[in-house]
Amino acid sequence: MSVLVYVENWDGHFKKASFELVSYAAQLAEMTGTEPVALSIGRVEESELRKLGRHGIGQVIRVEDERLAHLDTRAYTRVISEVADVVKASAVVLAHNVTGKALAPRLSVRLKAGLVTAVTGLPKSINPFTVVKKSFSGKAFALAEIRTEKQILTLAQNSFKLVEKEIQVVITGFDPASTGAVSTHVREVFRQTGKILLTDADIVVSGGRGMKSPDNWGPLEELASLLGAATACSRPVSDEGWRPHEEHTGQTGKIIAPTLYIAVGISGAIQHLAGVSSSKFIVAINPDRDAPIFEAADYGIVGDAQKVLPALIEAVKEAKGA
């Protein structure tokens, strides 16, 4: 028996979220008395695959069929299901991101396995299998019990710490029988250049209506530049045309999980918090001490953004010796 973890790669490289996922799967396997197995689909160098061994994964299965170079949910589901059967997986773990949320329901049906999404930690109980998950857009937590023989879990980002446990990795190639199911053919890929992608950023500086005008965004952009951060905004700001729609974060925008999220002039409506609640640390700057954002923030500054931002910029410059 094993715990199978699907590890997504980005242009042949794994991100922090990937190692967080692997750490979780290794700990879950130890807890259930099974073996952790990682599955990589796509072209990834062996040196990159071996990094998974730093977090307790001893076996890595690699699928490098060119027809699977781009995500096709039907084909990927069949490949993961094939591997799950081969390694006798009692649990399959995926990231709670766009890819994981697309694959998990399909896998649940195909493997006849119970599914819990947005899991925040290891099981509270193995028999019955009970886990804690986020609910109500991250405003609450629920205990979910899986009664099927197999389990499918998606792990909420920034909910499990990296666990260092380096072991020797055995990498095995796998030739799935189901690649004929590929129905999507990607002809060209156009990537945004010249700025940090919001969904990839480790630090995000975001502005809301408290910025008062699109003309006041200069200090916020300067702070983001100094921190090597991406810029974002709340929905009212993008609706007003102050900032481009691709910067909109929230329930109806982009869901992000950076290490640091700085919310400037954002009140913190539940729809916005739903998109940023997985951030490891939230810093809020708002003149209203009763703003809901302070309930979610780890650190808060009560004050006018136009006065606080220049002070923050100077502090960052001083710290960096700039």
C-alpha positions in Angstrom: 0.0 0.0 0.0 1.1 3.6 -0.6 0.3 7.2 -0.5 0.6 8.7 -4.1 1.3 12.4 -4.5 1.0 14.1 -7.9 3.7 16.7 -8.0 3.1 19.4 -10.6 6.0 21.1 -12.3 6.3 24.5 -13.9 8.7 24.5 -17.0 10.5 21.5 -15.5 10.9 22.9 -12.0 9.1 22.3 -8.7 8.0 25.2 -6.4 7.8 25.5 -2.7 4.2 24.3 -2.9 5.4 21.1 -4.5 7.8 20.4 -1.6 5.1 21.2 0.9 2.8 18.7 -0.8 5.5 16.0 -0.8 6.3 16.7 2.9 2.6 16.2 3.7 2.4 12.9 1.7 5.5 11.5 3.4 4.1 12.3 6.8 0.7 10.8 5.9 2.4 7.6 4.7 4.3 7.3 7.9 1.1 7.9 9.9 -0.8 5.2 7.9 2.1 2.7 7.8 2.4 2.9 4.0 5.0 4.1 1.5 5.0 7.5 -0.1 5.3 7.6 -3.9 5.6 10.7 -6.0 4.3 11.0 -9.6 5.7 13.5 -12.0 4.2 14.1 -15.5 6.2 16.0 -18.0 9.8 16.7 -18.8 11.7 17.2 -15.6 15.5 16.7 -15.2 16.6 13.9 -12.9 18.5 16.4 -10.6 15.2 18.2 -10.1 13.3 14.9 -9.3 15.9 14.0 -6.7 15.0 17.1 -4.8 11.8 15.4 -3.7 14.0 13.0 -1.7 14.9 15.9 0.7 11.3 15.7 2.0 10.9 12.0 2.6 10.0 10.6 -0.8 12.0 7.5 -1.7 10.2 6.5 -4.9 9.5 8.8 -7.9 7.6 7.6 -10.9 8.3 9.7 -14.0 6.0 10.0 -17.1 7.5 11.9 -20.0 5.2 11.3 -22.9 5.2 14.3 -25.2 1.4 14.0 -25.6 1.2 14.9 -21.9 3.3 18.0 -22.1 0.2 20.2 -21.4 -2.6 19.5 -18.9 -5.5 17.5 -20.3 -7.6 16.7 -17.3 -9.2 13.5 -18.9 -5.8 12.1 -19.9 -4.0 13.1 -16.7 -6.8 11.5 -14.6 -6.4 8.2 -16.4 -2.6 8.3 -16.0 -2.8 9.1 -12.3 -5.4 6.4 -11.9 -3.2 3.8 -13.7 -0.2 4.7 -11.4 -2.5 4.6 -8.3 -3.5 1.0 -9.2 0.1 -0.1 -9.9 1.4 1.2 -6.6 -1.8 0.2 -4.7 -2.4 3.7 -3.4 -4.8 4.0 -0.5 -4.6 7.8 -0.8 -3.9 10.2 -3.5 -2.7 13.7 -2.6 -2.9 16.8 -4.9 -2.4 20.5 -4.5 -5.5 22.6 -3.9 -4.8 24.8 -6.9 -6.4 25.0 -10.4 -4.9 21.8 -11.5 -5.7 19.8 -8.3 -9.2 21.1 -8.2 -9.7 20.0 -11.9 -8.3 16.5 -11.3 -9.5 15.5 -7.9 -13.2 15.1 -8.6 -12.4 13.0 -11.7 -10.0 10.8 -9.7 -12.6 10.4 -7.0 -15.1 8.9 -9.5 -12.6 6.8 -11.3 -11.0 5.3 -8.2 -14.3 5.2 -6.3 -12.6 7.2 -3.5 -14.0 9.7 -1.1 -12.8 13.3 -1.7 -12.0 16.1 0.7 -10.7 19.4 -0.7 -8.7 22.2 1.0 -7.3 19.9 3.8 -5.2 21.8 6.3 -3.3 19.1 8.1 -2.7 15.4 8.8 -5.7 13.3 9.8 -7.1 13.6 13.2 -8.0 10.0 13.0 -7.1 7.1 10.7 -10.1 4.9 11.6 -12.4 6.5 10.7 -10.3 8.7 8.3 -11.0 12.2 9.5 -9.4 15.4 8.4 -9.8 19.2 8.9 -10.7 21.3 5.9 -11.3 24.9 5.1 -15.0 25.9 4.5 -17.0 29.0 3.9 -14.3 30.5 1.7 -11.7 30.0 4.4 -13.7 31.7 7.2 -14.3 28.4 9.1 -13.0 24.9 9.4 -14.8 21.6 9.3 -14.1 18.0 10.2 -14.6 15.7 7.3 -14.9 11.9 7.5 -14.1 9.6 4.6 -15.7 6.2 4.8 -14.4 4.7 1.5 -11.4 2.4 1.3 -9.5 5.0 -0.7 -9.1 8.8 -0.1 -8.5 11.7 -2.5 -7.1 14.9 -0.7 -6.2 18.3 -2.0 -3.9 20.2 0.4 -4.5 23.9 1.0 -1.4 25.9 0.2 0.7 27.2 3.2 -1.1 24.9 5.5 1.7 22.4 6.1 5.3 23.1 6.9 8.2 21.7 4.9 9.7 18.7 6.6 13.4 17.9 5.9 14.0 14.2 5.8 16.5 13.4 3.1 16.5 9.8 1.8 17.8 8.1 -1.4 15.5 8.4 -4.3 14.7 5.7 -6.8 13.4 7.1 -10.1 11.3 4.8 -12.3 10.0 5.5 -15.8 6.3 4.6 -16.5 4.7 4.2 -19.9 0.9 4.6 -19.4 -1.5 2.8 -21.6 -4.0 5.7 -21.5 -2.1 8.5 -23.4 -4.5 7.8 -26.3 -7.1 9.7 -24.3 -5.4 13.1 -25.0 -7.9 15.2 -26.7 -6.4 18.7 -26.2 -3.6 19.8 -28.5 -1.8 23.1 -27.6 -0.3 24.8 -30.6 1.3 27.8 -29.0 1.9 29.2 -25.5 2.2 32.9 -24.9 3.7 33.9 -21.5 3.5 37.2 -19.8 6.9 38.9 -19.5 8.4 41.9 -17.8 6.7 41.5 -14.5 6.3 39.0 -11.7 3.3 36.7 -12.2 0.8 37.2 -9.5 0.1 33.5 -9.0 3.9 32.8 -8.8 4.8 35.6 -6.5 6.2 34.9 -3.0 5.3 38.5 -1.9 2.3 40.4 -3.1 1.5 44.1 -2.4 -2.2 44.8 -3.0 -4.2 48.0 -3.0 -7.9 48.8 -2.5 -10.2 51.8 -2.6 -8.3 53.2 0.3 -5.7 54.3 -2.2 -8.3 56.9 -3.2 -7.1 57.4 -6.7 -5.3 55.5 -9.5 -2.8 58.4 -9.4 -1.7 57.3 -5.9 -0.3 53.9 -7.0 3.3 55.1 -7.3 4.4 54.4 -3.7 2.7 51.0 -3.7 4.5 50.0 -7.0 7.8 51.3 -5.5 7.4 49.1 -2.4 6.6 46.1 -4.6 9.7 46.7 -6.7 11.9 47.0 -3.6 10.5 43.7 -2.2 10.6 41.9 -5.5 6.8 41.5 -5.2 3.9 41.3 -7.5 1.1 43.9 -7.4 -2.5 43.1 -6.9 -5.8 44.9 -6.2 -9.3 44.4 -4.8 -12.3 44.0 -7.2 -13.7 47.5 -6.8 -10.4 48.9 -7.9 -10.3 46.7 -11.1 -14.0 47.4 -11.7 -13.3 51.2 -11.6 -10.5 50.7 -14.1 -7.8 51.9 -11.7 -5.8 48.7 -12.2 -5.9 45.9 -14.8 -8.3 43.0 -14.2 -5.5 40.5 -14.2 -4.4 42.0 -10.8 -7.8 41.4 -9.2 -7.6 38.9 -6.3 -10.5 37.4 -4.5 -13.3 34.9 -4.8 -14.1 36.1 -8.3 -10.5 36.9 -9.2 -7.2 35.1 -8.7 -6.7 32.8 -5.8 -3.2 33.3 -4.4 -1.1 31.9 -1.5 2.1 34.0 -1.2 4.3 33.9 1.8 3.6 37.6 2.5 0.5 39.5 1.5 0.4 43.3 2.1 -3.1 44.7 1.9 -3.1 48.5 1.5 -6.4 50.3 1.9 -8.4 47.1 1.6 -11.3 46.7 4.0 -11.3 42.9 3.8 -14.7 41.8 2.5 -15.2 38.1 2.7 -15.0 37.8 -1.1 -11.6 39.3 -1.1 -10.3 37.2 1.9 -11.5 34.1 0.1 -8.8 34.7 -2.5 -5.9 35.5 -0.1 -6.6 33.6 3.1 -4.0 31.0 2.3 -1.2 33.6 2.5 1.3 32.6 5.2 1.5 36.1 6.6 -1.0 39.0 6.0 0.0 42.6 6.8 -2.9 45.2 6.7 -2.7 48.9 6.4 -6.0 50.7 6.9 -7.2 53.9 8.6 -10.3 52.2 10.0 -9.2 50.1 13.0 -12.5 48.2 12.8 -11.9 47.1 9.2 -12.5 43.3 8.8 -9.1 42.9 7.2 -7.5 43.2 10.7 -9.3 40.1 11.9 -7.4 38.1 9.2 -4.1 40.0 9.4 -1.1 38.8 11.3 0.2 42.3 11.6 -1.8 45.6 11.2 -1.0 49.3 10.8 -3.8 51.7 11.5 -3.1 54.7 9.4 -3.4 56.5 6.0 -1.7 54.6 3.2 -0.3 57.8 1.8 1.6 58.4 5.0 2.4 54.8 5.9 3.8 53.7 2.5 6.5 56.3 2.2 7.7 55.4 5.8 7.7 51.7 4.8 9.6 52.4 1.6 12.3 54.3 3.6 12.5 51.5 6.1 13.0 48.9 3.4 15.6 51.0 1.6 17.5 51.4 4.9 17.3 47.6 5.6 18.6 46.9 2.1 21.3 49.6 2.3 19.8 51.2 -0.8 
